[in-house]
């Protein structure tokens, strides 16, 4: 596998590993990385099946495999300890990484990176129907997630009034989703997402036992992951820092500066 990744900052500085979500890539961190690179080494890989990472034929797409490959990526770059930035699909990948190598995790930033049932909105109903009955009809119903119109909506829904979301993010994502074979890759991952929900109790146990410093910065108008998912971290991490933003799912598109400032304060306290 040949990973595409973006990196900035002095390699000798504390590392932040940025894990993107669906249907995006490391491109989503284009406004965040320059705001952190003066003090941190920021590294953002494209997950297998996304962006420009080159995946060998026959690769089996599951979140467990994504986590294994990100672990191998970290090993190849010599990343031994790091803070995690978890967004959307990046959350189940990153939390699996934390379960596999807990001593590597210095802190966690969750930006609409869910780990609690109460964080899942009614918008998951069609996906839950697919999990319960992975029939061809229910599988085909998921294909509406891969259109430009749906991707644009994911980016723009919940953005503050009067704020325009730059179009290059959703146009790039839609173009990459339109590549041959992408629909099968994404349908396999959507089916496998049920295992992420089943993993939640293990994640909660990890949080309770290890007590990693955690910052949740959450777009409060996310149609998929509710603010309750951010607040729930406090159940297992009483010292978790939680901020709800006037933003949607792709909060970095409208609030990169705000998120960066929360991160800088949080990481300055915990990455010494």
DRENDO-1510 file (C-alpha; in Angstrom, 1 decimal, always signed):
<recs>
REC; n; res; u; v; w
REC; 1; UNK; +0.0; +0.0; +0.0 .
REC; 2; UNK; +1.3; +3.5; -0.9 .
REC; 3; UNK; -0.1; +6.1; +1.5 .
REC; 4; UNK; -0.8; +9.6; +0.5 .
REC; 5; UNK; -0.4; +12.0; +3.4 .
REC; 6; UNK; +0.0; +15.6; +4.2 .
REC; 7; UNK; +2.4; +16.8; +6.9 .
REC; 8; UNK; +3.6; +20.1; +8.3 .
REC; 9; UNK; +5.7; +21.4; +11.2 .
REC; 10; UNK; +9.0; +20.4; +12.7 .
REC; 11; UNK; +9.4; +16.6; +13.0 .
REC; 12; UNK; +10.9; +17.1; +16.4 .
REC; 13; UNK; +7.7; +18.7; +17.8 .
REC; 14; UNK; +4.8; +16.8; +19.4 .
REC; 15; UNK; +2.8; +14.9; +16.8 .
REC; 16; UNK; -0.9; +15.3; +16.0 .
REC; 17; UNK; -2.4; +12.5; +13.9 .
REC; 18; UNK; -5.4; +13.8; +11.9 .
REC; 19; UNK; -7.9; +11.2; +10.8 .
REC; 20; UNK; -10.6; +12.3; +8.3 .
REC; 21; UNK; -14.1; +11.0; +7.8 .
REC; 22; UNK; -16.5; +10.0; +5.0 .
REC; 23; UNK; -16.4; +10.9; +2.2 .
REC; 24; UNK; -13.4; +13.1; +2.6 .
REC; 25; UNK; -9.6; +12.9; +2.7 .
REC; 26; UNK; -6.7; +14.7; +4.3 .
REC; 27; UNK; -7.8; +17.7; +2.1 .
REC; 28; UNK; -10.3; +18.5; +4.8 .
REC; 29; UNK; -7.5; +19.6; +7.1 .
REC; 30; UNK; -6.1; +22.2; +4.7 .
REC; 31; UNK; -7.2; +25.1; +6.9 .
REC; 32; UNK; -6.3; +23.5; +10.2 .
REC; 33; UNK; -2.8; +22.3; +9.6 .
REC; 34; UNK; -1.2; +25.7; +9.1 .
REC; 35; UNK; -2.8; +27.0; +12.3 .
REC; 36; UNK; -1.0; +24.2; +14.3 .
REC; 37; UNK; +2.3; +23.7; +12.4 .
REC; 38; UNK; +4.3; +26.3; +14.3 .
REC; 39; UNK; +4.2; +24.2; +17.5 .
REC; 40; UNK; +3.3; +20.7; +16.4 .
REC; 41; UNK; +4.1; +18.1; +13.8 .
REC; 42; UNK; +0.7; +17.5; +12.1 .
REC; 43; UNK; +0.3; +14.4; +10.0 .
REC; 44; UNK; -2.9; +13.6; +8.0 .
REC; 45; UNK; -3.0; +10.4; +5.9 .
REC; 46; UNK; -5.7; +9.5; +3.4 .
REC; 47; UNK; -7.4; +6.4; +4.8 .
REC; 48; UNK; -7.4; +3.4; +2.4 .
REC; 49; UNK; -10.4; +3.7; +0.1 .
REC; 50; UNK; -10.3; +7.5; +0.3 .
REC; 51; UNK; -8.3; +10.4; -1.3 .
REC; 52; UNK; -5.1; +9.4; -3.0 .
REC; 53; UNK; -3.8; +6.5; -1.0 .
REC; 54; UNK; -3.0; +3.6; -3.4 .
REC; 55; UNK; -4.6; +0.4; -2.2 .
REC; 56; UNK; -3.6; -3.1; -3.6 .
REC; 57; UNK; -6.2; -5.2; -5.3 .
REC; 58; UNK; -8.0; -7.6; -3.0 .
REC; 59; UNK; -7.8; -5.4; +0.1 .
REC; 60; UNK; -10.7; -6.1; +2.4 .
REC; 61; UNK; -12.4; -2.9; +3.6 .
REC; 62; UNK; -13.3; -2.9; +7.3 .
REC; 63; UNK; -12.6; -0.5; +10.1 .
REC; 64; UNK; -10.4; -3.1; +11.7 .
REC; 65; UNK; -8.3; -3.2; +8.6 .
REC; 66; UNK; -8.2; +0.6; +8.3 .
REC; 67; UNK; -6.9; +0.8; +11.9 .
REC; 68; UNK; -4.3; -1.8; +11.2 .
REC; 69; UNK; -3.0; +0.0; +8.1 .
REC; 70; UNK; -2.9; +3.3; +10.0 .
REC; 71; UNK; -0.9; +1.6; +12.7 .
REC; 72; UNK; +1.5; +0.4; +10.1 .
REC; 73; UNK; +1.7; +3.9; +8.6 .
REC; 74; UNK; +2.6; +5.3; +12.0 .
REC; 75; UNK; +5.3; +2.7; +12.4 .
REC; 76; UNK; +6.7; +3.5; +8.9 .
REC; 77; UNK; +7.0; +7.1; +9.8 .
REC; 78; UNK; +8.3; +6.5; +13.3 .
REC; 79; UNK; +5.3; +8.0; +15.0 .
REC; 80; UNK; +5.5; +6.4; +18.5 .
REC; 81; UNK; +3.4; +8.8; +20.5 .
REC; 82; UNK; +0.8; +11.3; +19.3 .
REC; 83; UNK; -2.4; +13.1; +19.9 .
REC; 84; UNK; -5.4; +12.0; +17.8 .
REC; 85; UNK; -7.8; +14.2; +15.9 .
REC; 86; UNK; -10.9; +12.1; +15.2 .
REC; 87; UNK; -13.7; +13.1; +12.8 .
REC; 88; UNK; -16.5; +10.9; +11.7 .
REC; 89; UNK; -15.0; +7.7; +10.2 .
REC; 90; UNK; -11.7; +8.7; +11.8 .
REC; 91; UNK; -13.2; +8.1; +15.2 .
REC; 92; UNK; -13.7; +4.3; +14.9 .
REC; 93; UNK; -10.3; +4.0; +13.2 .
REC; 94; UNK; -8.6; +6.1; +15.9 .
REC; 95; UNK; -10.3; +4.5; +18.9 .
REC; 96; UNK; -9.3; +1.1; +17.5 .
REC; 97; UNK; -5.7; +2.4; +17.3 .
REC; 98; UNK; -6.0; +3.5; +20.9 .
REC; 99; UNK; -7.2; +0.0; +21.9 .
REC; 100; UNK; -4.4; -1.7; +20.0 .
REC; 101; UNK; -1.6; +0.6; +21.3 .
REC; 102; UNK; -2.9; +2.7; +24.3 .
REC; 103; UNK; +0.6; +3.9; +25.3 .
REC; 104; UNK; +0.9; +5.7; +22.0 .
REC; 105; UNK; -2.0; +8.0; +22.7 .
REC; 106; UNK; -1.1; +11.3; +24.4 .
REC; 107; UNK; -4.5; +13.1; +24.0 .
REC; 108; UNK; -7.6; +12.9; +21.9 .
REC; 109; UNK; -9.5; +15.7; +20.1 .
REC; 110; UNK; -12.9; +14.5; +18.9 .
REC; 111; UNK; -14.6; +16.7; +16.3 .
REC; 112; UNK; -17.9; +15.1; +15.7 .
REC; 113; UNK; -16.2; +11.8; +16.2 .
REC; 114; UNK; -18.8; +9.7; +17.9 .
REC; 115; UNK; -18.4; +6.8; +20.4 .
REC; 116; UNK; -21.8; +6.7; +22.1 .
REC; 117; UNK; -25.2; +5.4; +21.1 .
REC; 118; UNK; -26.9; +8.6; +22.2 .
REC; 119; UNK; -24.8; +10.5; +19.8 .
REC; 120; UNK; -26.4; +8.8; +16.8 .
REC; 121; UNK; -29.3; +10.7; +15.2 .
REC; 122; UNK; -32.4; +9.4; +13.5 .
REC; 123; UNK; -30.5; +10.1; +10.3 .
REC; 124; UNK; -28.9; +6.7; +10.8 .
REC; 125; UNK; -32.3; +4.9; +10.3 .
REC; 126; UNK; -31.7; +3.8; +6.7 .
REC; 127; UNK; -28.2; +2.6; +7.6 .
REC; 128; UNK; -29.5; +0.6; +10.6 .
REC; 129; UNK; -32.1; -1.0; +8.2 .
REC; 130; UNK; -29.2; -2.0; +6.0 .
REC; 131; UNK; -27.3; -3.5; +9.0 .
REC; 132; UNK; -30.4; -5.4; +10.0 .
REC; 133; UNK; -31.1; -6.7; +6.5 .
REC; 134; UNK; -28.2; -6.3; +4.0 .
REC; 135; UNK; -30.5; -7.2; +1.1 .
REC; 136; UNK; -29.7; -5.9; -2.4 .
REC; 137; UNK; -32.5; -3.4; -2.1 .
REC; 138; UNK; -31.2; -2.0; +1.2 .
REC; 139; UNK; -27.7; -2.0; -0.1 .
REC; 140; UNK; -28.8; -0.1; -3.2 .
REC; 141; UNK; -30.6; +2.4; -1.0 .
REC; 142; UNK; -27.2; +3.5; +0.4 .
REC; 143; UNK; -26.0; +4.6; -3.0 .
REC; 144; UNK; -27.7; +8.0; -2.5 .
REC; 145; UNK; -24.9; +8.8; -0.1 .
REC; 146; UNK; -22.4; +8.9; -3.0 .
REC; 147; UNK; -23.9; +11.7; -5.1 .
REC; 148; UNK; -22.6; +15.3; -5.4 .
REC; 149; UNK; -25.9; +16.6; -4.1 .
REC; 150; UNK; -25.6; +14.5; -0.9 .
REC; 151; UNK; -22.0; +15.4; -0.4 .
REC; 152; UNK; -22.7; +19.1; -0.8 .
REC; 153; UNK; -25.5; +18.8; +1.7 .
REC; 154; UNK; -23.2; +17.1; +4.2 .
REC; 155; UNK; -20.8; +20.0; +3.9 .
REC; 156; UNK; -23.3; +22.8; +4.0 .
REC; 157; UNK; -26.1; +21.6; +6.4 .
REC; 158; UNK; -25.9; +23.4; +9.7 .
REC; 159; UNK; -23.4; +26.1; +8.5 .
REC; 160; UNK; -24.2; +29.5; +10.2 .
REC; 161; UNK; -26.5; +31.8; +8.4 .
REC; 162; UNK; -24.6; +34.0; +6.0 .
REC; 163; UNK; -21.5; +31.8; +5.9 .
REC; 164; UNK; -20.7; +30.2; +2.5 .
REC; 165; UNK; -18.9; +26.8; +2.5 .
REC; 166; UNK; -16.1; +26.7; +0.0 .
REC; 167; UNK; -17.1; +24.3; -2.8 .
REC; 168; UNK; -13.7; +22.6; -3.5 .
REC; 169; UNK; -14.1; +20.2; -0.6 .
REC; 170; UNK; -17.4; +18.6; -1.7 .
REC; 171; UNK; -16.5; +18.7; -5.4 .
REC; 172; UNK; -13.2; +16.9; -4.7 .
REC; 173; UNK; -15.0; +14.3; -2.5 .
REC; 174; UNK; -17.7; +13.7; -5.1 .
REC; 175; UNK; -15.1; +13.3; -7.9 .
REC; 176; UNK; -13.2; +10.8; -5.9 .
REC; 177; UNK; -16.4; +8.9; -5.0 .
REC; 178; UNK; -17.2; +8.7; -8.7 .
REC; 179; UNK; -14.1; +6.6; -9.4 .
REC; 180; UNK; -14.7; +3.0; -10.6 .
REC; 181; UNK; -15.2; +0.6; -7.7 .
REC; 182; UNK; -15.7; +3.2; -5.1 .
REC; 183; UNK; -19.4; +2.4; -4.5 .
REC; 184; UNK; -18.5; -1.2; -3.5 .
REC; 185; UNK; -15.7; +0.0; -1.2 .
REC; 186; UNK; -18.0; +2.5; +0.6 .
REC; 187; UNK; -21.0; +0.1; +0.8 .
REC; 188; UNK; -18.7; -2.5; +2.5 .
REC; 189; UNK; -17.6; +0.1; +5.0 .
REC; 190; UNK; -21.1; +1.3; +5.7 .
REC; 191; UNK; -22.1; -2.3; +6.4 .
REC; 192; UNK; -19.1; -2.8; +8.6 .
REC; 193; UNK; -19.9; +0.4; +10.6 .
REC; 194; UNK; -22.3; -1.7; +12.7 .
REC; 195; UNK; -19.2; -3.3; +14.3 .
REC; 196; UNK; -18.1; +0.2; +15.4 .
REC; 197; UNK; -21.3; +0.6; +17.4 .
REC; 198; UNK; -20.8; -2.9; +18.9 .
REC; 199; UNK; -17.3; -1.7; +19.9 .
REC; 200; UNK; -18.5; +1.2; +22.0 .
REC; 201; UNK; -18.4; -0.6; +25.4 .
REC; 202; UNK; -14.8; -1.4; +24.9 .
REC; 203; UNK; -14.0; +2.2; +24.0 .
REC; 204; UNK; -15.8; +3.4; +27.1 .
REC; 205; UNK; -13.8; +0.9; +29.2 .
REC; 206; UNK; -10.6; +2.2; +27.6 .
REC; 207; UNK; -11.5; +5.8; +28.4 .
REC; 208; UNK; -12.4; +5.0; +32.0 .
REC; 209; UNK; -9.2; +3.0; +32.6 .
REC; 210; UNK; -6.7; +5.1; +30.7 .
REC; 211; UNK; -8.3; +8.6; +31.3 .
REC; 212; UNK; -6.7; +10.2; +28.2 .
REC; 213; UNK; -7.0; +14.0; +28.0 .
REC; 214; UNK; -10.0; +14.6; +25.7 .
REC; 215; UNK; -11.3; +17.7; +23.9 .
REC; 216; UNK; -14.6; +17.5; +22.1 .
REC; 217; UNK; -15.3; +20.3; +19.7 .
REC; 218; UNK; -18.6; +19.5; +18.0 .
REC; 219; UNK; -20.7; +21.0; +15.3 .
REC; 220; UNK; -24.0; +21.2; +17.2 .
REC; 221; UNK; -26.1; +21.1; +14.0 .
REC; 222; UNK; -24.6; +17.8; +12.7 .
REC; 223; UNK; -27.4; +15.8; +11.2 .
REC; 224; UNK; -25.7; +12.5; +12.0 .
REC; 225; UNK; -23.9; +12.9; +15.3 .
REC; 226; UNK; -25.8; +14.8; +18.0 .
REC; 227; UNK; -24.4; +17.0; +20.7 .
REC; 228; UNK; -25.3; +14.3; +23.2 .
REC; 229; UNK; -22.4; +12.3; +21.8 .
REC; 230; UNK; -20.0; +15.1; +22.8 .
REC; 231; UNK; -21.5; +15.4; +26.3 .
REC; 232; UNK; -21.4; +11.7; +26.8 .
REC; 233; UNK; -17.6; +11.7; +27.0 .
REC; 234; UNK; -17.9; +13.2; +30.4 .
REC; 235; UNK; -19.5; +10.1; +31.7 .
REC; 236; UNK; -16.3; +8.2; +31.3 .
REC; 237; UNK; -13.9; +11.2; +31.4 .
REC; 238; UNK; -15.1; +13.6; +34.0 .
REC; 239; UNK; -12.3; +16.1; +33.0 .
REC; 240; UNK; -13.2; +16.1; +29.3 .
REC; 241; UNK; -13.4; +19.5; +27.8 .
REC; 242; UNK; -16.5; +20.0; +25.6 .
REC; 243; UNK; -17.4; +22.9; +23.3 .
REC; 244; UNK; -20.5; +23.0; +21.0 .
REC; 245; UNK; -20.2; +25.1; +17.9 .
REC; 246; UNK; -22.7; +26.8; +15.7 .
REC; 247; UNK; -21.7; +24.5; +12.9 .
REC; 248; UNK; -22.6; +21.3; +11.1 .
REC; 249; UNK; -20.9; +18.0; +10.5 .
REC; 250; UNK; -17.9; +19.5; +8.6 .
REC; 251; UNK; -17.2; +22.1; +11.2 .
REC; 252; UNK; -13.7; +22.8; +9.9 .
REC; 253; UNK; -15.2; +24.3; +6.8 .
REC; 254; UNK; -16.6; +27.2; +8.8 .
REC; 255; UNK; -14.8; +27.1; +12.2 .
REC; 256; UNK; -11.2; +26.1; +11.5 .
REC; 257; UNK; -9.8; +29.1; +13.4 .
REC; 258; UNK; -12.0; +28.5; +16.4 .
REC; 259; UNK; -11.2; +24.8; +16.6 .
REC; 260; UNK; -7.5; +25.5; +16.2 .
REC; 261; UNK; -7.6; +27.9; +19.2 .
REC; 262; UNK; -9.4; +25.4; +21.4 .
REC; 263; UNK; -6.8; +22.8; +20.3 .
REC; 264; UNK; -3.9; +25.0; +21.0 .
REC; 265; UNK; -5.0; +25.7; +24.5 .
REC; 266; UNK; -5.9; +22.1; +25.2 .
REC; 267; UNK; -2.7; +20.7; +23.8 .
REC; 268; UNK; -0.5; +23.2; +25.5 .
REC; 269; UNK; -1.8; +21.9; +28.8 .
REC; 270; UNK; -1.5; +18.2; +27.9 .
REC; 271; UNK; +1.4; +17.8; +25.5 .
REC; 272; UNK; +4.5; +18.8; +27.4 .
</recs>
